[in-house]
Structures are given as C-alpha cells and as structure tokens.
Amino acid sequence: MSQLGKHLKKLRGEASLYEVHKATGISKGLIASYEQGEHIPNEDNLIKLAEFYEVPYEELAVILYNEKYTDPVKQVGLIKWVETLLPDQEQKLLQAFRALPDTQKQALLESLEE
C-alpha cells in the first residue's frame, strides 16, 4: 500500500466507500484502488478527496509527489512546485534568504533561534 493510500484510508475513517462516492462522484472501486495503492488519483479527484476529507489539497499532493519523485533531481522540481503554493510575501522572503551569503544566512538563523 502506498503512503497516499494509507493516508486516504486513515482520513476515510468510519465513512463507507459509498459515502465518499456519493459526495465526490468517484467510483467506489476507484477510491478503493487509491487506498490500496493500485491507482494514483488525477488532480481533479485529488481535489475532490481533499474537499471531502476537509484537508488542504497540498497535504495530499505532497504525499503523492513524494512517492512519485524519489529521485533527488525530481525532488528539486517538487520543492519548486511547493514553493509556488506559498503566498507572494513568503516567496520573496525565501528568494531574499537564498541570495544571502552563507555567513549572513547562518547569522540570521541564529538570531531567529534566540
């Protein structure tokens, strides 16, 4: 079973596959196959499941993409994608931090720990 499948099954809790199906329009068989790790939800179904389980879409997407992109090169793409989900102000802060020399980064991090 995949990490996403385990998480989806945990989120479903006591709800039946039928209840999830009625609320999302996703077939019971497909929901079960997601939970068993046999299929990967497309973006539309991932959004529907996130809405039904009342969790952020990003929570499910990150689990899915971590499973799909175990290669470090692909993980860099994932990190960049996740960063696009940050508010503009936080993206600018991250970009400014990355532009600092290492000594200034370290000093800033130490000041935040105090």
C-alpha distance (Angstrom), angle and dihedral (degrees) to the residues before:
residue distance angle dihedral
M1 . . .
S2 3.80 . .
Q3 3.80 124.4 .
L4 3.79 89.4 -112.4
G5 3.80 90.6 49.7
K6 3.80 91.6 51.2
H7 3.79 90.6 47.9
L8 3.81 93.3 48.8
K9 3.80 91.2 49.4
K10 3.80 90.3 49.2
L11 3.81 91.4 49.2
R12 3.80 91.1 49.9
G13 3.79 89.9 57.5
E14 3.80 109.9 160.0
A15 3.80 94.9 -8.7
S16 3.80 114.9 111.9
L17 3.79 124.2 -123.7
Y18 3.80 85.6 -114.3
E19 3.82 91.7 58.6
V20 3.80 91.3 50.9
H21 3.81 90.3 46.1
K22 3.83 93.2 50.8
A23 3.80 92.6 49.4
T24 3.80 98.0 42.5
G25 3.80 105.9 27.1
I26 3.81 89.9 -128.1
S27 3.80 113.0 133.6
K28 3.80 117.4 -106.1
G29 3.80 90.1 -123.5
L30 3.78 92.3 53.7
I31 3.81 92.5 47.5
A32 3.82 89.2 51.1
S33 3.81 90.7 48.7
Y34 3.82 89.9 52.2
E35 3.80 90.1 51.5
Q36 3.81 91.7 48.2
G37 3.80 92.1 47.9
E38 3.79 93.6 -117.6
H39 3.81 94.3 120.3
I40 3.78 135.2 23.6
P41 3.81 117.9 -132.0
N42 3.77 117.2 -118.6
E43 3.79 118.0 -125.9
D44 3.81 94.7 -94.5
N45 3.80 92.8 52.5
L46 3.79 91.7 43.9
I47 3.80 88.8 55.4
K48 3.82 91.6 48.1
L49 3.80 91.2 50.1
A50 3.80 92.3 47.5
E51 3.80 90.3 51.4
F52 3.80 92.6 47.4
Y53 3.82 93.2 48.2
E54 3.82 90.6 41.5
V55 3.80 94.4 -126.6
P56 3.79 127.8 127.5
Y57 3.80 113.3 -88.9
E58 3.81 87.6 -129.0
E59 3.81 90.4 62.3
L60 3.79 90.9 62.4
A61 3.80 95.0 36.0
V62 3.80 93.6 54.8
I63 3.81 91.5 51.5
L64 3.79 90.3 48.8
Y65 3.79 95.2 46.6
N66 3.81 92.4 45.3
E67 3.80 87.7 57.1
K68 3.78 94.1 46.0
Y69 3.79 96.4 43.2
T70 3.78 109.1 47.1
D71 3.81 90.4 140.2
P72 3.86 108.7 98.4
V73 3.81 91.4 -131.7
K74 3.80 90.5 54.8
Q75 3.81 90.4 45.4
V76 3.80 89.2 60.9
G77 3.79 87.4 58.7
L78 3.78 89.6 49.5
I79 3.79 91.9 51.1
K80 3.80 90.8 50.6
W81 3.80 90.2 48.8
V82 3.81 92.4 49.7
E83 3.79 89.7 49.2
T84 3.81 89.5 58.5
L85 3.80 86.7 63.5
L86 3.81 91.2 62.1
P87 3.80 119.0 97.9
D88 3.83 113.6 -96.7
Q89 3.79 93.6 -106.3
E90 3.81 92.0 54.4
Q91 3.81 91.3 47.0
K92 3.82 89.7 53.8
L93 3.79 90.9 48.2
L94 3.79 91.2 51.3
Q95 3.81 91.8 48.3
A96 3.82 91.1 49.4
F97 3.80 91.4 49.0
R98 3.80 91.9 50.5
A99 3.80 90.5 51.7
L100 3.81 92.6 57.1
P101 3.81 120.9 99.2
D102 3.81 113.0 -103.5
T103 3.80 93.2 -106.5
Q104 3.80 91.4 55.9
K105 3.81 91.4 45.7
Q106 3.80 89.6 53.4
A107 3.82 92.8 47.0
L108 3.80 91.0 49.4
L109 3.80 92.6 49.2
E110 3.78 91.3 48.6
S111 3.81 91.4 50.5
L112 3.80 89.7 52.4
E113 3.81 91.2 53.1
E114 3.82 92.7 55.7
